[in-house]
Amino acid sequence: RGIRDSIPYFRELGLTYLHLMPLFESPEGNSDGGYAVSSYRRVNPALGTMDELADLAADLRRAGISLVVDFIFNHTSNEHEWAQKAVAGEPGFED
C-alpha cells in the first residue's frame, strides 16, 4: 500500500519504470533472500496480496509508470508445486 501512496512522488521524479523484487511467496528461513519462490501466484503476505498488486499495477499504469516484476525460475523453491511434482517423478515435470 505504501508504494501506491508514493505514486505522486514517483511522477514528480519523472519515473516511468518501477522494478519490484522479490515479492512472491517464499519459504520462511531459507528463501534465498525471497527469490526461492514457493508460488508465483501469491504475493508474500507481509507485502500484500495479488489483488493489491493488481491494483498497484493499474494505478501505476494510469500514472504512466510501467511495473516490472522478476520471474527468476532457476530460484524456484522446493516447496513450489512444480518442484514437488518433479521430485515425485510425475511425467512432464522431470526436466
N, C-alpha and C positions, 0 to 999 in steps of 0.2 A: 504494500500500500504506500509506503514511503516513497517509492520510485514514482508512482503516479502523482504524488503531491509535488514532485520536483520537475514535472514536465514544463511548467512555465519557465523555470530557471534554465533547463536544457535548451529551450527555444531562444532565450536571451543569449546564451552562449553560442548559438548558431549550430548546435548539434544536429546532425542528420542521421546518425547511426549509433545505436546503443547495443553493446555486446554484453550479455549477461552470462556468467559462468561461475561455478557449476550450480545448477538449481534443481536438478531432478532428485527423486528419492534415491537414497543410497543407504547401505547398512550402517548401523551405529558402530563406531570404533574404526575398524579397518576399512575405510572407504576411499582411500587414495585421494584424500582432500575433497571428497564429494564427487569424484569422477568415476568411482566404481558404482555405476548406476544399477539400481535394482529394478527400476521401472521408468521407461521413457514416457509413460502415460500419467505419471503422478509427480507433482512438484514436492520437494522436500517440505513437509508440513510446517517446519519452523519458518519457511519463507512465504507460504501461502498455499493456494490451490490452483488447479488448472483453469478453473473459471476466472480466478483473479488474474492469472497470466494472460488469458484470452482478452480480458477487459483492458489490461495494460497494453497489449499489442494493438488493440483497436484505438485506444486513446493516443498512443504514440503515433500511429499511422495518421490519425486526424491532425496531429501536430506536425506532420511532415517528417517524422523520425522513424527509421527502419529499425525493427527489433531483430537481433541476431542471437541465436542460442546454439551452443556447442552440442553436437551429437558425436561423441567420441566412442565409437563402437568397440574399439580394442580395449577399452577400460571397463566393459560391462561386468557387473558383479556376478559372483557365483550364485547369488540369490535371484538373479533375473530368470524369468520363466524359460527363456530360450537356453540359457546355460544349464539349467536343471534338466531340460529335455535332452540336451547333448550328452550330459553325464549318464542319463538313463539309457542312452543308445537309441533314442527314437529316430526312425528314418527321416532324413531331411534336415536334421539338426546336428549331425556329427561333424560337419565341416565348419 
